[in-house]
């Protein structure tokens, strides 16, 4: 009974996240950052230990949008610590096997791990804390290595991250570590190069700015062979990279990233009558999962399992009004270039682990079926014990009649209990077969980047935004003092309104 009550609580908890997500996303679209923060701070869902990493991630992103860069990094650091120690307890894992994975502590996606360090790096760079930015670059490199090594026997398609390498390169540049900066840009560029040809990576074409950064650094540190090789291969079209007043590195985070939804897939089970081999097959998609002998024996040959439906997570893209932007500065005009399409990255990250998710879901269902079978066995056990009990009731006719009466009532009660509990488990197994749809909601859909040369003194940088029909819809002006060196700024547009995080903390 306690188990059933626990499952009912889980189901109600699942519904709360969808409700909070709608409210939270509405606040972001309206640029009501304080209202969005109140939802995260006050709702019980985000206070639970299993959701605490999401609590810190959301508050870190919101603080940054409000220009509270140091506070943002405090939250993001807390999230980073939890990501490092995100192993679930054995009890929670056992409960997840017979309910749903939402009861486990949230495990961030690989691209979310990289995004933590991207945001922290930009915060440090905008605060001109170059030593902290350097440390963050090193941590980003560790995360990228983890992504590369995630599945050693089968490399992932999303196996590295352009955004991570570019922010590392900027951090090293601001610290004057030109060789490390060149390596970071080269690693980013190499993701677009396959068999001597330049190709898109994760839905993004190689940015011209990255080509120019790579060749510029190779020339600066005297790597003549690398400069010649990449110049021939990439044919970069580079304008003035640095003005007399230095350079602006401008990032634009556009739209709201994809959200996780449930994808219900039906599978038929096919058995080989001559052996312990069986497969789960989805006829509409052709997906097939072969059950190994270890799992076959562990779950008693999946007895009682025939046609099943499994809930798996899938990403759904959200609409956003702005699609492109150009920068007008003293001396010219440049287009902001996309360096990360989080819609594509998120979808690919799930595709990369689909079969692992499928295997986990199938085993979870097998565990549920085992619990259901044990509850239904109440009825069977009671019936099997009747014959033994009748032998003991042969002492006296009157006594037998009385005992038969009582036994009939008891059997009826037991049979009904088994049927009710078994039926309840049928229902609970259906409603608790839920995919984990938690995710970091305040990430953008796209990230763009461009370097702008600055003149000495006051610079007015105008950024003009366009919709999907190439119609001008919004404009924003940055005012910067060109004093030499590299300046990092970013603009954020969850909707059409422009947010400039640095306005409240940094004076030009």
Secondary structure, 3 states (H helix, E strand, C coil): CHHHHHHHHHHHHHHHHHHHHHHHHHHHHCCCHHHHHHHHHHCHHHHCHHHHHHHHHHHHHHHHHCCCHHHHHHHHHHHHHHHHCCCCCHHHHHHHHCCCHHHCCCCCCHHHHHHHHHHHHHHHHHCCCHHHHHHHHHHHHHHHHHHHCCCCCCCCCCCCCHHHHHHHHHHHHHCCCHHHHHHHHHHHHHCCEECCEECCECCECCCHHHHHHHHHHHHHCCCHHHHHHHHHHHCCCCCCCCECCEEEEEEEEECCCCEEEEEEEEEEEEECCCCCCEEEEECCCCEEEEECHHHHHHCHHHCCCCEEEEEEEEEECCCCCEEEEEEEECCEEEECEEEEEHHHHHHHHHHHCHHHHHHHHHHHHHHHHHHHHHHHHHHHHHHHCHHHHHHCCCCCHHHHHHHHHHHHHHHHHHHHHHHHHHHHHHHHHHHCCCCCCCCCCCCCCEEEEEEEEECCEEEEEEEEEEECCCCEEEEEEEEEEECCCEEEEEEEECCCCCEEHHHHCCCC
